[in-house]
Amino acid sequence: MKLANLNPDLRCRVLSAADDYEELQSRFFALGLFPGVEIKVLRSAPLGDPLQIRVGSSLLSIRKREAQWIEVEQLPS
């Protein structure tokens, strides 16, 4: 499942982040988005872009087109 497809208030775990695109993968890793990390989708902007997510104690905003590169698994709430 892609991060861009998740609804707000869902917890998930990152499975992969831009495996085929090294430059974007480096950026995701610098933001703390690497395999095994638990994140929570907090909300999306009124027009659906960007998404706000929580990674640890940090809040990040990610464009939906970038969130398409992040593969996640949903965790029980």
C-alpha atoms as an extended CHARMM CRD file, in Angstrom:
* protein
*
        77  EXT
         1         1  MET       CA              0.0000000000        0.0000000000        0.0000000000  PROA      1               0.0000000000
         2         2  LYS       CA              1.2660000000        3.5030000000       -0.7970000000  PROA      2               0.0000000000
         3         3  LEU       CA              1.4450000000        6.2690000000        1.8080000000  PROA      3               0.0000000000
         4         4  ALA       CA             -0.4200000000        8.5970000000       -0.5590000000  PROA      4               0.0000000000
         5         5  ASN       CA             -3.4810000000        6.3010000000       -0.4050000000  PROA      5               0.0000000000
         6         6  LEU       CA             -3.9030000000        6.2690000000        3.3810000000  PROA      6               0.0000000000
         7         7  ASN       CA             -6.6100000000        8.1870000000        5.2130000000  PROA      7               0.0000000000
         8         8  PRO       CA             -5.8700000000       10.4600000000        8.1930000000  PROA      8               0.0000000000
         9         9  ASP       CA             -5.4950000000        9.0000000000       11.7140000000  PROA      9               0.0000000000
        10        10  LEU       CA             -3.9510000000        5.7530000000       10.4970000000  PROA      10              0.0000000000
        11        11  ARG       CA             -0.7240000000        4.2770000000       11.8280000000  PROA      11              0.0000000000
        12        12  CYS       CA              1.5820000000        2.4360000000        9.4890000000  PROA      12              0.0000000000
        13        13  ARG       CA              5.1120000000        1.0840000000        9.1360000000  PROA      13              0.0000000000
        14        14  VAL       CA              7.4060000000        1.9970000000        6.2570000000  PROA      14              0.0000000000
        15        15  LEU       CA              8.3400000000       -1.0310000000        4.1350000000  PROA      15              0.0000000000
        16        16  SER       CA             10.3690000000        0.7730000000        1.4570000000  PROA      16              0.0000000000
        17        17  ALA       CA             11.0910000000        4.3210000000        0.3760000000  PROA      17              0.0000000000
        18        18  ALA       CA             11.9540000000        5.1200000000       -3.2610000000  PROA      18              0.0000000000
        19        19  ASP       CA             14.0450000000        1.9850000000       -3.8190000000  PROA      19              0.0000000000
        20        20  ASP       CA             14.4490000000        2.8020000000       -7.5330000000  PROA      20              0.0000000000
        21        21  TYR       CA             15.2300000000        6.5110000000       -7.1110000000  PROA      21              0.0000000000
        22        22  GLU       CA             18.4220000000        7.0000000000       -5.0880000000  PROA      22              0.0000000000
        23        23  GLU       CA             18.2580000000       10.7990000000       -4.7830000000  PROA      23              0.0000000000
        24        24  LEU       CA             14.7150000000       10.7700000000       -3.3860000000  PROA      24              0.0000000000
        25        25  GLN       CA             15.5420000000        7.8050000000       -1.1590000000  PROA      25              0.0000000000
        26        26  SER       CA             18.4150000000        9.7780000000        0.3970000000  PROA      26              0.0000000000
        27        27  ARG       CA             16.0310000000       12.6520000000        1.1080000000  PROA      27              0.0000000000
        28        28  PHE       CA             13.4790000000       10.3350000000        2.7150000000  PROA      28              0.0000000000
        29        29  PHE       CA             16.1800000000        8.7180000000        4.8590000000  PROA      29              0.0000000000
        30        30  ALA       CA             17.3720000000       12.1740000000        5.9960000000  PROA      30              0.0000000000
        31        31  LEU       CA             13.7880000000       12.9200000000        7.0940000000  PROA      31              0.0000000000
        32        32  GLY       CA             13.6590000000        9.6640000000        9.0830000000  PROA      32              0.0000000000
        33        33  LEU       CA             11.4990000000        7.7540000000        6.5850000000  PROA      33              0.0000000000
        34        34  PHE       CA             13.2990000000        4.4480000000        6.2710000000  PROA      34              0.0000000000
        35        35  PRO       CA             12.1290000000        0.8110000000        6.4350000000  PROA      35              0.0000000000
        36        36  GLY       CA             10.7740000000       -0.2600000000        9.8210000000  PROA      36              0.0000000000
        37        37  VAL       CA              9.8590000000        3.2280000000       11.0680000000  PROA      37              0.0000000000
        38        38  GLU       CA              6.3380000000        3.7200000000       12.3880000000  PROA      38              0.0000000000
        39        39  ILE       CA              4.4950000000        6.8050000000       11.1260000000  PROA      39              0.0000000000
        40        40  LYS       CA              1.0310000000        8.2540000000       11.5100000000  PROA      40              0.0000000000
        41        41  VAL       CA             -0.9530000000       10.1470000000        8.8890000000  PROA      41              0.0000000000
        42        42  LEU       CA             -2.3390000000       13.1900000000       10.6830000000  PROA      42              0.0000000000
        43        43  ARG       CA             -4.2200000000       15.0510000000        7.9460000000  PROA      43              0.0000000000
        44        44  SER       CA             -4.2370000000       16.1680000000        4.3500000000  PROA      44              0.0000000000
        45        45  ALA       CA             -4.6520000000       19.6990000000        3.0630000000  PROA      45              0.0000000000
        46        46  PRO       CA             -8.1500000000       20.7540000000        1.9270000000  PROA      46              0.0000000000
        47        47  LEU       CA             -7.3640000000       19.8830000000       -1.6980000000  PROA      47              0.0000000000
        48        48  GLY       CA             -5.6470000000       16.6320000000       -0.6630000000  PROA      48              0.0000000000
        49        49  ASP       CA             -2.0420000000       17.7580000000       -1.0670000000  PROA      49              0.0000000000
        50        50  PRO       CA              0.2760000000       17.7700000000        0.9200000000  PROA      50              0.0000000000
        51        51  LEU       CA             -0.0750000000       15.1460000000        3.6440000000  PROA      51              0.0000000000
        52        52  GLN       CA              1.0220000000       15.8350000000        7.1970000000  PROA      52              0.0000000000
        53        53  ILE       CA              2.6020000000       12.8560000000        8.9430000000  PROA      53              0.0000000000
        54        54  ARG       CA              4.2310000000       12.2140000000       12.3010000000  PROA      54              0.0000000000
        55        55  VAL       CA              7.5910000000       10.4280000000       12.3470000000  PROA      55              0.0000000000
        56        56  GLY       CA              8.6660000000        9.9600000000       15.9630000000  PROA      56              0.0000000000
        57        57  SER       CA              8.2670000000       13.4050000000       17.5210000000  PROA      57              0.0000000000
        58        58  SER       CA              8.6330000000       15.2550000000       14.1860000000  PROA      58              0.0000000000
        59        59  LEU       CA              5.8460000000       16.5190000000       11.9470000000  PROA      59              0.0000000000
        60        60  LEU       CA              6.4700000000       16.3980000000        8.1990000000  PROA      60              0.0000000000
        61        61  SER       CA              4.5260000000       17.5650000000        5.1680000000  PROA      61              0.0000000000
        62        62  ILE       CA              4.9540000000       15.4520000000        2.0580000000  PROA      62              0.0000000000
        63        63  ARG       CA              3.5290000000       15.9660000000       -1.4070000000  PROA      63              0.0000000000
        64        64  LYS       CA              1.2830000000       13.1810000000       -2.6100000000  PROA      64              0.0000000000
        65        65  ARG       CA              3.4750000000       12.5710000000       -5.6560000000  PROA      65              0.0000000000
        66        66  GLU       CA              6.4050000000       11.9110000000       -3.2900000000  PROA      66              0.0000000000
        67        67  ALA       CA              4.2410000000        9.8390000000       -0.9410000000  PROA      67              0.0000000000
        68        68  GLN       CA              3.5640000000        7.5120000000       -3.9240000000  PROA      68              0.0000000000
        69        69  TRP       CA              7.2020000000        6.3640000000       -3.5800000000  PROA      69              0.0000000000
        70        70  ILE       CA              6.7230000000        5.1850000000        0.0320000000  PROA      70              0.0000000000
        71        71  GLU       CA              5.3990000000        1.6540000000        0.5120000000  PROA      71              0.0000000000
        72        72  VAL       CA              3.7570000000        1.0570000000        3.9140000000  PROA      72              0.0000000000
        73        73  GLU       CA              1.7830000000       -1.5320000000        5.8550000000  PROA      73              0.0000000000
        74        74  GLN       CA             -1.1430000000       -0.4170000000        7.9950000000  PROA      74              0.0000000000
        75        75  LEU       CA             -0.9010000000       -1.1360000000       11.7220000000  PROA      75              0.0000000000
        76        76  PRO       CA             -3.8130000000       -1.7490000000       14.0900000000  PROA      76              0.0000000000
        77        77  SER       CA             -5.0490000000        1.4630000000       15.7390000000  PROA      77              0.0000000000
